[in-house]
Amino acid sequence: MESISLDSLQIIFTHLDIREISRLCYINYLFNKIGRSESLWKDILKRNYSIIEKDNDVTWRSKAKEVYIDSNLFWNLVDHNIDLYMKFSVPKLSLINKFEKNLADRAIREGKEFFATELIFKVFFSEDYSNYNIGNGRFLMNFIRLFEKVAELSPQKKISIKWLLGLYTKDQGFYHQKILRRIRVLVNIHLKYNNLFIVDVNPIQWTVELSKQSNY
């Protein structure tokens, strides 16, 4: 431990959860000194939450605590809110848009792009997903920026269709015609945003779906 510099330790600390850092501060004087460093919390906010500004009367440490609590609350409630806003849609469309945009923005800021995309498409393949959103083309409206980021981070710079289709599980209670309808919507999404998706599934099956969709 004595051979590790303070700067090196601080870099290690930036990779830790804020709660873990708080616990480490009680272990010894050195860890406590690092934990009191404003530059540490500034680096953590920039790295983990894409935050580079704060009010002058607020410390970076208190800002980090505020952001951490807010983030944890959001992600702990995300399944509940997805049910509320994306499955069993609330009356006001403005509230749905607000939640979906917030989900996309947070995922990009906090490095949860793939996790959020997985949640979104699991909802899309769910029997409870609003048919209104399917029928009027609302699906994806608020998520394009998120999917562009996922494509950018993907090995082939495009989102895998095979991965998306794999998020559907047979125990979701779908009738055959319903899942076919969702797959056709996915085909339509691919046609509209083909720069974002790579066709890495059975080419014959996918070509059939593309042909069907092109003739609608």
C-alpha positions as CSV (number, residue, x, y, z in Angstrom):
1,M,0.0,0.0,0.0
2,E,2.9,2.4,0.9
3,S,4.3,2.0,-2.7
4,I,1.1,3.3,-4.3
5,S,0.9,7.0,-4.8
6,L,-2.1,9.2,-3.8
7,D,-2.8,9.9,-7.5
8,S,-2.9,6.2,-8.3
9,L,-5.2,5.5,-5.4
10,Q,-7.5,8.3,-6.4
11,I,-7.7,6.9,-10.0
12,I,-8.7,3.5,-8.5
13,F,-11.3,5.2,-6.3
14,T,-12.9,6.7,-9.4
15,H,-13.9,3.2,-10.5
16,L,-15.7,2.5,-7.2
17,D,-19.3,2.9,-6.2
18,I,-19.9,6.1,-4.1
19,R,-21.2,4.0,-1.2
20,E,-18.0,1.9,-1.3
21,I,-15.8,5.0,-1.2
22,S,-17.7,6.2,1.9
23,R,-17.1,2.9,3.7
24,L,-13.4,3.0,2.8
25,C,-13.0,6.5,4.3
26,Y,-13.6,4.9,7.7
27,I,-10.7,2.4,7.3
28,N,-7.7,4.6,7.7
29,Y,-6.3,8.1,7.4
30,L,-5.1,7.7,3.8
31,F,-8.4,6.6,2.4
32,N,-10.2,9.3,4.3
33,K,-7.8,11.9,2.8
34,I,-8.6,10.7,-0.7
35,G,-12.3,10.6,0.1
36,R,-12.2,14.3,1.1
37,S,-10.5,15.3,-2.1
38,E,-12.8,17.5,-4.2
39,S,-11.0,16.5,-7.4
40,L,-12.0,12.8,-6.7
41,W,-15.7,13.6,-6.7
42,K,-15.3,15.9,-9.7
43,D,-13.7,13.1,-11.6
44,I,-16.4,10.6,-10.5
45,L,-19.2,12.9,-11.6
46,K,-17.5,13.4,-15.0
47,R,-16.7,9.7,-15.5
48,N,-19.9,8.1,-14.2
49,Y,-22.6,10.7,-14.8
50,S,-21.2,13.0,-17.5
51,I,-21.6,16.0,-15.1
52,I,-18.9,18.7,-15.4
53,E,-20.7,21.7,-13.8
54,K,-22.2,22.5,-10.4
55,D,-23.4,25.5,-8.5
56,N,-20.7,27.6,-6.8
57,D,-22.2,27.1,-3.3
58,V,-22.2,23.3,-3.6
59,T,-19.1,21.0,-3.1
60,W,-18.3,18.3,-5.6
61,R,-18.7,15.8,-2.8
62,S,-22.2,16.9,-1.9
63,K,-23.1,17.1,-5.6
64,A,-21.9,13.5,-6.1
65,K,-24.0,12.3,-3.2
66,E,-27.1,14.0,-4.5
67,V,-26.6,12.6,-8.0
68,Y,-25.8,9.1,-6.7
69,I,-29.0,9.0,-4.6
70,D,-31.1,10.3,-7.5
71,S,-29.6,7.8,-9.9
72,N,-30.2,4.9,-7.5
73,L,-33.8,5.9,-7.0
74,F,-34.4,6.1,-10.7
75,W,-32.9,2.7,-11.6
76,N,-34.5,1.0,-8.6
77,L,-37.9,2.2,-9.8
78,V,-37.3,1.7,-13.5
79,D,-39.3,-1.6,-13.8
80,H,-42.2,-0.1,-12.0
81,N,-42.2,3.0,-14.1
82,I,-41.8,1.1,-17.3
83,D,-45.0,-0.8,-16.3
84,L,-46.7,2.5,-15.7
85,Y,-45.6,4.5,-18.6
86,M,-44.8,2.0,-21.4
87,K,-47.1,-1.0,-20.7
88,F,-50.2,0.3,-19.0
89,S,-50.0,3.8,-20.5
90,V,-51.1,6.7,-18.3
91,P,-53.6,9.1,-19.8
92,K,-51.2,12.0,-20.6
93,L,-48.9,11.4,-23.6
94,S,-46.7,14.2,-22.3
95,L,-45.9,12.0,-19.2
96,I,-45.0,9.0,-21.3
97,N,-42.7,11.2,-23.5
98,K,-41.1,12.7,-20.4
99,F,-40.3,9.3,-18.9
100,E,-39.0,7.8,-22.1
101,K,-36.7,10.8,-22.8
102,N,-35.5,10.6,-19.2
103,L,-34.7,6.9,-19.5
104,A,-32.7,7.5,-22.7
105,D,-30.9,10.5,-21.4
106,R,-29.9,8.8,-18.1
107,A,-28.8,5.7,-19.9
108,I,-26.4,7.7,-22.1
109,R,-25.1,9.8,-19.3
110,E,-24.5,6.9,-16.9
111,G,-23.2,4.3,-19.3
112,K,-26.2,2.1,-19.1
113,E,-27.0,2.2,-22.8
114,F,-27.1,-1.6,-23.4
115,F,-29.0,-2.2,-20.2
116,A,-31.7,0.4,-21.1
117,T,-32.0,-0.9,-24.6
118,E,-32.5,-4.4,-23.3
119,L,-35.3,-3.1,-21.0
120,I,-36.9,-1.2,-23.9
121,F,-37.0,-4.2,-26.3
122,K,-38.2,-6.6,-23.6
123,V,-41.1,-4.3,-23.1
124,F,-41.6,-4.1,-26.9
125,F,-41.9,-7.9,-27.0
126,S,-44.2,-8.0,-24.0
127,E,-47.8,-8.9,-24.4
128,D,-48.7,-5.9,-22.2
129,Y,-46.9,-3.3,-24.4
130,S,-49.4,-0.8,-25.6
131,N,-50.9,-1.7,-29.0
132,Y,-51.5,2.1,-29.4
133,N,-47.8,2.7,-29.5
134,I,-47.4,-0.1,-32.1
135,G,-50.2,1.2,-34.3
136,N,-49.3,4.8,-34.4
137,G,-45.5,4.3,-34.8
138,R,-44.7,5.9,-31.4
139,F,-42.3,3.1,-30.5
140,L,-38.7,4.3,-30.6
141,M,-39.6,7.9,-31.1
142,N,-37.8,8.9,-27.9
143,F,-35.1,6.3,-28.1
144,I,-33.3,7.0,-31.4
145,R,-30.4,8.9,-29.8
146,L,-30.0,6.1,-27.3
147,F,-29.9,3.5,-30.1
148,E,-27.4,5.6,-32.1
149,K,-25.1,5.5,-29.0
150,V,-25.6,1.7,-28.7
151,A,-24.7,1.2,-32.3
152,E,-21.6,3.4,-31.9
153,L,-20.5,1.3,-28.9
154,S,-21.2,-2.1,-30.6
155,P,-18.3,-4.1,-32.1
156,Q,-19.7,-3.8,-35.6
157,K,-21.0,-0.2,-35.1
158,K,-24.6,-1.5,-35.5
159,I,-27.1,-3.1,-33.2
160,S,-27.5,-6.8,-33.6
161,I,-30.9,-7.9,-34.8
162,K,-30.1,-11.4,-33.4
163,W,-29.6,-9.9,-30.0
164,L,-32.9,-8.0,-30.1
165,L,-34.9,-11.0,-31.2
166,G,-33.2,-13.0,-28.5
167,L,-34.8,-10.8,-25.9
168,Y,-38.2,-12.4,-26.7
169,T,-38.8,-15.5,-24.6
170,K,-41.6,-18.0,-25.3
171,D,-42.8,-17.8,-21.7
172,Q,-44.1,-14.3,-22.3
173,G,-47.5,-15.7,-23.2
174,F,-47.6,-14.4,-26.8
175,Y,-50.0,-15.8,-29.4
176,H,-48.1,-16.6,-32.6
177,Q,-49.8,-13.8,-34.6
178,K,-48.9,-11.2,-32.0
179,I,-45.2,-12.0,-32.0
180,L,-45.2,-12.0,-35.8
181,R,-46.7,-8.5,-35.7
182,R,-44.0,-7.3,-33.4
183,I,-41.3,-8.9,-35.6
184,R,-42.8,-7.0,-38.6
185,V,-42.7,-3.8,-36.6
186,L,-39.0,-4.6,-35.9
187,V,-38.5,-5.2,-39.7
188,N,-40.1,-1.8,-40.3
189,I,-37.7,-0.2,-37.8
190,H,-34.8,-1.8,-39.6
191,L,-36.0,-0.5,-42.9
192,K,-36.3,3.1,-41.6
193,Y,-33.0,3.1,-39.6
194,N,-30.9,0.5,-41.4
195,N,-27.8,2.5,-40.5
196,L,-28.4,1.4,-36.9
197,F,-29.0,-2.3,-37.2
198,I,-27.0,-5.3,-38.6
199,V,-28.9,-8.3,-40.0
200,D,-27.1,-11.2,-38.3
201,V,-29.9,-13.7,-38.1
202,N,-31.0,-16.4,-40.6
203,P,-31.0,-14.4,-43.9
204,I,-33.8,-16.4,-45.4
205,Q,-36.2,-15.7,-42.5
206,W,-35.2,-12.1,-42.3
207,T,-35.5,-11.6,-46.1
208,V,-39.1,-13.0,-46.0
209,E,-40.0,-10.5,-43.3
210,L,-38.4,-7.7,-45.3
211,S,-40.3,-8.7,-48.4
212,K,-43.6,-8.7,-46.5
213,Q,-43.0,-5.3,-45.0
214,S,-41.9,-3.8,-48.2
215,N,-45.2,-4.8,-49.8
216,Y,-47.4,-3.2,-47.1
